[in-house]
Amino acid sequence: MLLDLSGKVAIVTGGGRGIGRTVADTLRAEGVTTVVVDIRDDLLATWDGPKILADVRKAEDCKRVAAEVERQHGRIDVLVNNAGVASGARVEVLGEDVWDANFDSNIKGVFLMAQAVVPAMKRQGSGRIINASSFAAIIPSIGGAAYAASKAGVESFSRVLAGELGPHGITVNAYAPGMIPTEMNHYAEASDERKGQLLDTLTLRRWGEAQDVANLVCFLASDQASYITGAMINVSGGKFATQMPWMAHRN
């Protein structure tokens, strides 16, 4: 199967580092004109392709991004809503500011960017909107109420938007990464004991890689995925696919 993405135009939010940067690199390697959007100018400086400094939490910024990309490149084929945060605390001490930060970035930003690109995609009669959820939306963690709730919102939002945009040839899907060591989650800095506990939850018992997510995003952006919409795809190495996945690795 050949995933021919050449000639397409994509926007990747939060593409300055981490999974977002790998997604942007992979799309570009597949022939996609990839526009990286980030809130940090220092991260954008490391991207040698088209880029826009913007805050996805602000409607005017999202509209500006969509208008600029369509003006410069003539179309918007793919939106990857990757930008997000993952701060948290137990509910009894969870600050309102932390709650708001998760919802503003993780779900409001997805809504605003999707809303901004829809007119261009409808004019084309085609498009792919691909939203970052999380395994936390499937099974949340203690201390992660704000993050898990916001990412669960991404799944429901994606399904509704898929229904609304289906008549226009636009697909909308979400993906749920599992344990991929990044600067945001600090998995790589955990103790050996803690790393073992975390890996024991995985059917494949290895850390995920940003490239695993990027490969999925490329597939969802392609014509080969034209009949997939309203889905959330688990990219977690089979986290808790069975109740005690570590048993298979200890026999």
C-alpha positions as a printed Julia matrix, in Angstrom:
251×3 Matrix{Float64}:
   0.0     0.0    0.0
   1.43    3.37  -1.03
   0.45    6.35   1.13
   0.74    9.11  -1.43
   0.51   12.39   0.49
   2.51   14.46  -1.98
   1.02   17.86  -2.72
  -1.12   18.01   0.4
  -1.0    20.9    2.87
  -1.07   20.22   6.61
  -1.14   22.24   9.82
   0.41   20.69  12.94
  -0.27   22.54  16.19
   2.24   22.22  19.01
   4.71   21.09  16.38
   7.72   22.75  17.91
   8.84   19.7   19.89
   7.94   16.19  21.05
   5.35   14.14  19.25
   4.19   17.16  17.27
   7.63   17.72  15.8
   7.95   14.06  14.8
   4.51   14.23  13.17
   5.56   17.35  11.26
   8.88   15.8   10.18
   7.14   12.63   8.99
   4.44   14.44   7.03
   7.07   16.58   5.35
   9.11   13.5    4.47
   5.98   12.13   2.77
   5.78   15.18   0.51
   3.33   17.26   2.54
   3.73   21.02   2.81
   3.7    21.12   6.6
   3.01   24.3    8.54
   4.09   24.12  12.18
   2.12   26.19  14.67
   3.45   26.77  18.18
   3.12   29.24  21.04
   6.9    29.33  21.57
   9.06   31.29  19.19
  12.23   29.51  20.34
  10.78   26.15  19.29
   9.59   27.47  15.94
  13.12   28.74  15.28
  14.28   25.12  15.02
  11.79   24.33  12.2
  13.1    25.24   8.75
   9.74   24.98   7.01
   6.65   27.21   7.04
   5.65   28.19  10.58
   3.26   30.46  12.43
   3.52   31.76  15.98
   0.03   31.42  17.48
  -1.93   30.49  20.6
  -4.59   27.89  19.85
  -6.5    29.02  22.94
  -7.39   32.25  21.11
 -10.01   32.27  18.36
  -8.42   35.18  16.53
  -5.09   33.35  16.35
  -6.72   30.2   14.99
  -8.59   32.13  12.32
  -5.37   33.92  11.39
  -3.53   30.6   11.01
  -6.21   29.14   8.75
  -6.42   32.28   6.61
  -2.65   32.56   6.25
  -2.18   28.91   5.3
  -4.94   29.02   2.71
  -3.64   32.31   1.3
  -0.05   31.1    1.03
  -0.65   27.49  -0.01
  -4.09   27.55  -1.64
  -5.71   24.85   0.49
  -5.79   23.05   3.84
  -5.91   19.27   3.53
  -4.92   18.14   7.02
  -5.17   19.58  10.52
  -3.33   17.76  13.29
  -4.47   19.15  16.65
  -1.47   18.08  18.71
  -0.99   21.05  21.06
  -1.76   20.36  24.71
  -0.68   20.36  28.35
  -0.73   17.7   31.07
  -0.63   19.39  34.46
  -2.65   18.01  37.38
  -3.19   17.23  41.04
  -5.65   15.31  43.18
  -9.13   16.78  42.96
  -9.29   18.05  46.54
  -6.27   20.28  45.95
  -6.61   20.83  42.19
  -6.35   24.51  41.37
  -8.92   26.13  39.15
  -6.08   27.55  37.07
  -4.74   24.05  36.41
  -8.2    22.81  35.43
  -8.63   25.76  33.07
  -5.17   25.3   31.56
  -5.97   21.71  30.59
  -9.35   22.54  29.12
  -8.17   25.67  27.32
  -5.3    23.9   25.54
  -6.5    20.33  25.21
 -10.11   20.77  24.12
 -10.83   24.45  23.51
  -7.78   24.68  21.27
  -8.96   21.64  19.31
 -12.41   23.19  18.9
 -11.1    26.58  17.8
  -8.59   25.23  15.28
 -11.11   22.8   13.82
 -13.68   25.56  13.53
 -11.13   27.76  11.78
 -10.2    25.25   9.05
 -13.67   23.87   8.32
 -14.66   26.58   5.8
 -11.58   25.9    3.64
 -12.12   22.14   3.8
 -15.79   22.49   2.89
 -14.9    24.61  -0.12
 -12.54   21.82  -1.23
 -15.03   19.06  -0.48
 -12.31   17.17   1.39
 -10.12   17.25   4.47
  -8.7    15.38   7.44
  -8.95   16.6   11.03
  -6.85   14.47  13.39
  -7.05   15.21  17.11
  -4.74   14.2   19.95
  -6.62   12.51  22.76
  -4.83   10.23  25.24
  -4.99    6.79  26.83
  -6.01    8.79  29.91
  -9.38    9.26  28.2
  -9.81    5.47  28.27
  -8.39    4.73  31.73
  -7.53    7.85  33.76
  -4.85    8.09  36.43
  -4.98    9.31  40.03
  -4.18   13.01  40.04
  -5.11   13.36  36.38
  -8.73   14.49  36.55
  -8.27   17.69  34.56
  -6.14   16.09  31.87
  -8.28   12.95  31.54
 -11.54   14.89  31.41
 -10.21   17.25  28.75
  -8.89   14.39  26.63
 -12.16   12.46  26.97
 -13.79   15.61  25.65
 -11.57   15.4   22.57
 -12.97   11.96  21.74
 -16.6    13.06  22.01
 -15.94   16.3   20.16
 -14.26   14.38  17.34
 -17.23   12.05  16.96
 -19.72   14.9   16.8
 -17.61   16.83  14.32
 -17.21   13.72  12.18
 -20.99   13.46  11.98
 -21.37   17.08  11.04
 -18.67   17.08   8.37
 -19.31   13.67   6.81
 -21.55   15.11   4.08
 -18.65   17.33   2.96
 -16.08   14.57   2.48
 -14.17   15.54   5.63
 -13.1    12.89   8.12
 -12.42   13.52  11.81
 -10.58   11.08  14.05
  -8.73   11.07  17.35
  -5.72    9.11  18.5
  -4.82    8.01  22.02
  -1.08    7.7   22.67
   0.07    5.67  25.63
   3.44    5.92  27.35
   5.76    7.79  25.04
   8.63    9.43  26.94
   8.59   13.18  26.29
   9.73   16.35  27.97
   6.18   16.8   29.23
   5.68   13.44  31.01
   9.22   12.74  32.34
   8.92    8.95  31.93
  12.58    8.73  30.95
  13.56   10.25  34.3
  11.65    7.75  36.45
  13.43    5.25  38.7
  14.1     1.77  37.34
  11.45    0.39  39.69
   8.85    2.88  38.47
   9.76    2.24  34.83
   9.23   -1.48  35.42
   5.82   -0.87  36.95
   4.77    1.25  34.0
   6.07   -1.17  31.37
   4.23   -4.02  33.11
   0.94   -2.41  32.01
   1.81   -2.81  28.32
   1.1    -5.84  26.15
   4.19   -5.11  24.04
   6.2    -4.05  27.13
   8.23   -1.32  25.5
   8.01    2.42  25.51
   6.09    3.94  22.67
   7.89    6.21  20.24
   6.71    9.45  18.71
   7.19    7.79  15.33
   4.46    5.27  16.2
   2.0     8.14  16.45
   3.36    9.9   13.38
   2.9     6.76  11.28
  -0.74    6.56  12.32
  -1.3    10.24  11.57
   0.14    9.78   8.07
  -2.22    6.88   7.44
  -5.26    8.82   8.7
  -4.24   11.75   6.49
  -4.09    9.55   3.4
  -6.71    8.54   0.87
  -6.41    4.96   2.15
  -8.15    6.08   5.36
 -11.07    7.74   3.58
 -13.64    5.39   5.16
 -12.41    5.88   8.74
 -14.11    8.67  10.64
 -15.5     9.28  14.13
 -12.94    6.86  15.57
 -10.45    7.08  18.41
  -7.46    4.84  17.74
  -5.46    3.51  20.66
  -1.69    3.82  20.1
  -0.55    2.45  23.45
   1.22   -0.84  22.83
  -1.83   -2.68  24.12
  -1.95   -0.98  27.52
  -4.21   -3.06  29.77
  -5.53   -4.99  26.76
  -5.68   -7.79  29.32
  -5.99   -7.43  33.08
  -2.41   -8.46  33.86
  -0.36   -8.15  30.66
   2.93   -8.66  32.54
   2.1   -12.34  33.08
   2.88  -13.17  29.46
   6.37  -11.67  29.81
   7.21  -13.66  32.95
   6.5   -17.16  31.69
